[in-house]
């Protein structure tokens, strides 16, 4: 068993981003192996899923101990995601053999990365609104059928591409259960991802292209990288990091889908401009809301600490 030190160094850098943002595991690791280390697509997906199956339970245990997991949601999600994740590798195999299979996985991964960018944007929005929801986990009314459907579709995507357990499913949970707080969403998503990834990894061990040397190299770099990223996450500018991550994911998706260098640069430039404009609009709207709230608060103060004009403090109406 030989460790590929350049691959371990790359997984170390990716894992730091994962520790900082909580996203980007499969979405960055798998394209990195394919684009920079020429790992075949199926081998990259298989090895990344097996490595994730080793790392995911650690974060899940932390959230379970903190009480930020809705176990009923986890149960309904896993009821759909565990079997569909295992079937995902069979669906990938159904695309064909040899180069046809590898190309199909590249396109599937590229499309999934575009969805992951949308997930990252949604998570950024969620972090801006954190604290506006006060619902307790016990107050959440679980919707079985939509939750089961989310698990089934999400598990299938993860089984095919290794992407989605930490980005796509959380977006669907945000849409279905907007009352969940940010840490509850992340905790529930992370815990349900453990059996999901284990199921997908088992399927790839049986029918995929698992390579022990690649997985060992990934673990050698990603375990210390995740730890370091988590340690410095409180000091890092999360908004800037998520913006850079979105750009990297978009660039990876475009290259996997066969976009040329010029087209990729133009699309990235347009996305950056649109993102900056959207961020400026949201910031200005937030300032306007704060200003209106301040004017409302100043009204009673201007008339004698809440006493209506023309009414003496000791009088009654």
N, C-alpha and C positions, 0 to 999 in steps of 0.2 A: 504493500500500500504506500503510494508516493503522494506527497502533498505538492500541489502546483502552487508555488509561492506567489506568482503574479495574480492568479485567480483568487487566492486567499486574501491578498492585499485589496483586490477589487471588491470582494465580498465584505471586507472590513469597512471600506468607505460607504458602501451601500447600507450596511447595518447601522452605521452612525446616523444616517438619514432616517432610517426606520425608528431608531431610538429617540430621535429628536421630534419626529412628526407622528409616529404611530402608524404610518402608511408607507407603501412603496416596497414591501418585501418581494413578492413575486413580480410586481409590476416593474421593478428595477433590476432584480437579480437575474431573472430569465433573459430579458433583452441584453443585459450586459454580457452574459455568457455567449449569446448568439452573435452579437455584433462585434465584440472585442476579442473573444477567445475562440471563435469559430466552433463552438460546441453545437452539434446538430440539434434542431428544435426539440425533438422528442426527448433526447437525452437531457437537455437543459430543463424541460418541464419536469421530467421524472426525478432528477436529482434535486431540484429545488423543492419539490413537494416532500421528499423524504427528509431533507434538512429542516423544513418548516415543521414537520411532525415532531421533530426532536425539540425545537425551540418554543413552539406555541404554548405547551402546557405551563411553562414557567410564568408567563404573563397572565394566563387564565387563573392560576392559583392566587396570584396577587389580588385580582379583582374579586375573586370569591371571598377572600379573607376580608376585603373592604366592604362587602355587602352591596356591590354595584352591579349585580347580575340578576336579571329576571329569569329564573329557571324555567318558568312556564313557556316563555318565548323561546328559550334555548331548546326545550323539548320539541316544540312544533317545528322550529327551523331544522333541527337535526332529523326529524322524521322525514323531511323531504330531501335534505342535502346529503345525508350519508349514503343512501342508495344511489342517488343521481351522480354523486361525485365518483363513486366506483364505476358507474356506467360511462362516465365521461371519457375514460381512456379507451373504452370499446367504441365509442362514437368517433374518437380520433383515429382509431385503427380502421374504421369503416371508410375513412376518406381515401384509402388506398395504401399502396406500399411504396417504399423507396422515396424517391424525390417528390412524387405526388403527395405523399403523406407529410413530408417535411414542409412543403410549400403551403399546404392547407393549414398546418399548425401555425406557420408564420403569419398568414392572413388572419386566422382566428385570434392570435395574440395581439396583432396590431389593432383590430377592432376593439378588443377588450381593453387595451390601453387607452383608447379614446374614451371609453366609458369610465375608466379609472380617473382620467382627468376631470370628468364631470363629478365624480365622487369626491375628489380632492377639493373642488370648488364648493361643493355642498358642505363638506366638513369645515371649511374655512368660515362659511356662513354660520354654521352651527356654533363655532367657537365665539363668534361675535355676539351671538344671542344667548350664550350660556348664562344661566342664572335667572332668566326670564320665566323659566318653567319651575314650578314648585311641586310637581306631582311626585308622590312616593311610588316605589316599585309595586307595592301592594294595591295601589289605586288604578293601575293600568289594566284596562279590559283587553284581554288578548283576543285577536280576531283569527281563529284557527285556519280557515281556508286560505285567505291572502298570505298569512305567514308561512303556511306549508308550501304555497306556490313560490314564494320568494326563496325558500330554502331549496326547492327543487331546481329552479332555474340557476340560482347562484352556485349550487353544488355542481351542476353540469358544466358551467363555465370554468370553475376551478379545476375540475377533472381534466378538461381539455387543455387549458392554458396555464394553470397554476396561479392565475390572477383573479382577484375578486373577493377572497375571504375577508380582507381588511379594508376594502374600498367600495366595491359595488353593493354588497349586502347591507352595509351600514347606511347607504343612501336610501335603499328601500325601507329599512327600519325607520329612518327619519321621516319618510313620507307616510308610513302607516301609523307611527306612534310619535307624533310631534311633541307630546307631553313629556316624553322621556328626557331627562337631563343628559348633558354631553357625556359625563363619566358613566352613566348607566347604559347609554348606547354603545360606547366603546367597550365596556365590560361585557355586556351581553353578546356583542358581536365577536369579541375575542374568545369567549368560552365556547360559543357554538362552533367557532372555527376549528377547535381542537379535534373533535370527532370527524368533522368535515375533511380536514387535511389528512388525518390518519387514514380515512377511507380512500381518499384519492391516492395517497402514497402507496397503500396496499395494492390498489389496482395497477399502479405503474410498476410496482415490484413484480407483479405477475405478468403483465402484458405490455409494459412500456419499455423503456430503454435506460433503466437505472444503472449508473456507473459509480461504484463505491469511491474511487479516487476523486471524482468531481465532488461528491457529497462531503467527503472528508475535508477537502479544501475549503468548501463553503462554510462548514461548521468551524474550522480553524480560524477563519477570519470573522465570521458573523457573530459568534458568541461574545468575544471581547468588544466588538464594534457596537452591538446593541447595548451592552453594559455602559460603555463610554458615552454613547448618545443619550441614554436615559439619565446619566449623571449630570450632563451639561445642559439638559433640555430646559431647565428653569432659567438659565442665563441667556440662552440663544434667542435671537429674534425670530419667533415662530412664523410670523407672517412672511418674512423674506424667504425663509427656508421653504415654506409651502409653495411660494410663487416659483422659486427655482425648480422645485420638484415637479410642478406642473409643466414647466417648459421642457424639462428632461423627458418626462413621460410622453409629451406630445411629439417631441423630436424622434423618440424611439418608435412610436406608433407609425409616424410617417415613413421612416426608413424601412420598417418591417413591411409596410404596405407597398413599398417600391417607389416612393416619391423621390424625385431627383434632388440634388443639393440645392439648386436655385429655388425650386418650388418649396422645399422645406424651409429655407430661410425666409421667403416671402410670407409663408403661413405663420411661422413663428413670430415674425415682426408684427403681423396683423393681430395675432393673439395677445402679444405684449401690450400693444396700443389699446386694444379693447379692454384688456384687464385693468390697465392703469386708469382708463376712463371710468370703468365700472366702480373701481375702488374709490376714485375721487367723488363720484356721485353718491355712493353709500356714505362716505365720510361727511360730505356736506349735508346730506339729509339728517345724519345723526346729530350734527351740530345744530341744525335748525330745530330738531325736536327738543334738544337741551335748552335752546333759547326760548322756545314756547313754554316749556315747563317752568323756566325761571321767571317769565313774565306772569304766569299764573300764580306763582308763589309770592311774587312781589306785590300783587294786588291787595290782599288783606293787610300786609305790613304797612302799605302806604296810607291806610285809613284807620290806623290806630290799633295794630296787632289783632286784626280780625274783627274789630267792632265796626258795624255798618255806619256810614256817614249819617249824621243827624241824630244818633242814638247815644246817650251818655253811657259810660261804662257801668254804672250802677242801676240803670233802668231796665225794665222788662217790657215785652210787647204783648 
